[in-house]
Amino acid sequence: MATRPRPLLLRVISFGLRVEAGRLKTLERLGLAEEHRPGVWALDAGLETKLRQLGERADTYRMMAHALQQADIERGGRSLPSSSAAGG
């Protein structure tokens, strides 16, 4: 069994880093970051790979939507499946 790399710890120091804090909260919602204590975050060891996969999945959905539109096929807004990074 391979050992898992230790997560990267980040410290949000300044109140002026709201953008970074917002990004960390988004990563947390995706299951890719965890706040250990206020201002100290651990990022998922596979963060880069998982974000790349999410981007590729979004590209695929956009291509499918474009193809459906070009074929004049209507679809509801919720007809394509969605998944989170943690579950996908």
FENGIHU-V676625 format. One record per run of one state. SS is the DSSP state (H for helix, E for strand, L for the rest). FROM is the first residue (numbers start at 1). TO is the last residue. If there is no record, write none. Layout:
BEGIN
SS;FROM;TO
SS;FROM;TO
END
This chain:
BEGIN
L;1;7
E;8;11
L;12;14
H;15;29
L;30;32
E;33;37
L;38;39
E;40;43
L;44;46
H;47;70
L;71;88
END
